Amino acid sequence: MSDSSDEKIEQLVRSVLTAVDARLDDVRAELRVVAAEAARRHEAVTRQLLDLEERWSTLTNSLSQRESEPVASRPARLEGTQSTVPALASVPTLLPPPVATLTFAMPLSDSASDSTQAASPTEPVDLTRLADLLSERLGHIGAPLQSNPVA
């Protein structure tokens, strides 16, 4: 009897070991699949990182060139501008003097009451009053006049 119980135990142990070996083979196969998938994903991520690094490098180089070109051209533009300033200073201006400094020797109105309020030859012109008088006299023309001109 001990022989048969030993054989049964041995047979049970062998069947358990066979089942364990079979399961280990399955697990090894699954690990190979997982390892292959991990390697594929690692390679894809590495390619994406290299692509991003290349794009970043291209972008920073492009931005650097855009910023450095105008900066590099500034001294030449400044020299060109500086060379034209003396030439512009020698050109006579065709602009009249500012309106605020004009003075009138004659009254701006025909009526006697307005002649007392007219500017004397030494006083500056009241621009608001002048604009109001012009609006009154030239209002029929339909040209828009500012009632409060900026001096």
C-alpha positions as CSV (number, residue, x, y, z in Angstrom):
1,M,0.0,0.0,0.0
2,S,2.7,2.4,0.6
3,D,3.8,1.7,-2.9
4,S,0.5,2.7,-4.4
5,S,0.1,5.8,-2.2
6,D,3.7,6.9,-3.1
7,E,2.9,6.4,-6.8
8,K,-0.3,8.4,-6.4
9,I,1.6,11.2,-4.6
10,E,4.3,11.1,-7.3
11,Q,1.7,11.1,-10.1
12,L,-0.1,14.0,-8.4
13,V,3.1,16.0,-8.0
14,R,4.0,15.3,-11.7
15,S,0.6,16.5,-12.8
16,V,0.9,19.6,-10.7
17,L,4.4,20.3,-12.0
18,T,3.2,19.7,-15.6
19,A,0.3,22.2,-15.0
20,V,2.7,24.7,-13.5
21,D,5.1,24.3,-16.4
22,A,2.3,24.8,-18.9
23,R,1.1,27.9,-17.0
24,L,4.7,29.2,-16.9
25,D,5.0,28.8,-20.7
26,D,1.8,30.8,-21.1
27,V,3.0,33.5,-18.8
28,R,6.4,33.6,-20.6
29,A,4.5,34.0,-23.9
30,E,2.4,36.8,-22.5
31,L,5.5,38.5,-21.1
32,R,7.1,38.4,-24.5
33,V,4.0,40.0,-26.1
34,V,4.0,42.7,-23.3
35,A,7.8,43.3,-23.7
36,A,7.4,43.6,-27.5
37,E,4.5,46.1,-27.1
38,A,6.5,48.1,-24.5
39,A,9.5,48.2,-26.9
40,R,7.2,49.4,-29.8
41,R,5.7,52.1,-27.6
42,H,9.1,53.2,-26.3
43,E,10.3,53.5,-29.9
44,A,7.2,55.6,-30.9
45,V,7.6,57.9,-27.9
46,T,11.4,58.3,-28.7
47,R,10.5,59.2,-32.3
48,Q,7.9,61.7,-31.2
49,L,10.4,63.3,-28.7
50,L,13.0,63.6,-31.5
51,D,10.4,65.1,-33.8
52,L,9.4,67.7,-31.1
53,E,13.0,68.6,-30.4
54,E,13.6,69.2,-34.1
55,R,10.4,71.3,-34.4
56,W,11.4,73.3,-31.3
57,S,14.9,73.9,-32.7
58,T,13.4,75.0,-36.0
59,L,11.0,77.3,-34.3
60,T,13.6,78.9,-32.0
61,N,16.0,79.4,-34.9
62,S,13.2,81.0,-36.9
63,L,12.3,83.3,-34.1
64,S,15.9,84.1,-33.4
65,Q,16.4,85.1,-37.0
66,R,13.3,87.3,-37.1
67,E,14.4,89.1,-34.0
68,S,18.1,89.4,-34.9
69,E,17.5,90.7,-38.5
70,P,15.7,93.9,-37.5
71,V,18.1,94.4,-34.6
72,A,21.0,94.0,-37.0
73,S,19.5,96.5,-39.5
74,R,18.8,99.2,-36.9
75,P,22.3,100.8,-36.9
76,A,22.1,101.2,-40.7
77,R,18.6,102.6,-40.5
78,L,19.6,105.0,-37.7
79,E,22.6,106.2,-39.7
80,G,20.4,106.7,-42.7
81,T,17.9,108.7,-40.7
82,Q,20.7,110.7,-39.0
83,S,22.1,111.6,-42.4
84,T,18.7,113.0,-43.6
85,V,18.1,115.1,-40.5
86,P,20.5,117.9,-41.5
87,A,19.1,117.9,-45.0
88,L,15.6,118.3,-43.7
89,A,16.7,121.1,-41.3
90,S,17.9,123.1,-44.3
91,V,14.6,122.9,-46.2
92,P,12.5,126.0,-45.7
93,T,9.1,125.2,-44.2
94,L,6.0,126.2,-46.1
95,L,3.7,126.0,-43.0
96,P,2.3,129.2,-41.6
97,P,3.0,130.1,-38.0
98,P,0.7,128.5,-35.4
99,V,-2.8,130.1,-35.4
100,A,-2.6,130.8,-31.7
101,T,0.2,133.4,-32.2
102,L,-1.5,135.3,-35.0
103,T,-2.8,138.8,-34.2
104,F,-5.2,141.0,-36.1
105,A,-5.1,144.8,-36.4
106,M,-8.6,145.1,-37.7
107,P,-11.8,144.1,-35.9
108,L,-13.4,140.7,-36.8
109,S,-16.9,142.2,-36.9
110,D,-18.7,145.2,-38.5
111,S,-20.9,146.1,-35.6
112,A,-19.9,148.6,-33.0
113,S,-20.6,146.3,-30.1
114,D,-18.3,143.6,-31.5
115,S,-15.5,146.1,-32.3
116,T,-14.9,146.6,-28.6
117,Q,-14.4,142.9,-28.1
118,A,-12.1,142.5,-31.1
119,A,-8.5,141.5,-30.5
120,S,-6.0,144.3,-30.4
121,P,-2.9,144.1,-32.5
122,T,-0.8,142.9,-29.5
123,E,-3.2,140.4,-28.0
124,P,-3.4,136.7,-29.2
125,V,-6.5,135.6,-30.9
126,D,-9.2,133.8,-28.9
127,L,-9.6,130.7,-31.1
128,T,-13.0,129.7,-29.7
129,R,-14.4,133.2,-30.4
130,L,-12.8,133.1,-33.9
131,A,-14.4,129.7,-34.7
132,D,-17.8,131.0,-33.5
133,L,-17.5,134.1,-35.6
134,L,-16.5,132.1,-38.7
135,S,-19.4,129.6,-38.1
136,E,-21.8,132.6,-37.9
137,R,-20.5,134.2,-41.1
138,L,-19.8,131.0,-43.1
139,G,-22.6,128.8,-41.8
140,H,-24.6,129.0,-45.0
141,I,-21.7,127.2,-46.8
142,G,-22.4,124.0,-44.9
143,A,-18.7,123.4,-44.0
144,P,-18.4,121.9,-40.6
145,L,-16.3,124.1,-38.3
146,Q,-15.0,123.1,-34.9
147,S,-16.4,125.3,-32.2
148,N,-13.5,124.4,-29.8
149,P,-10.3,124.2,-31.9
150,V,-7.3,122.6,-30.4
151,A,-4.4,125.0,-30.1
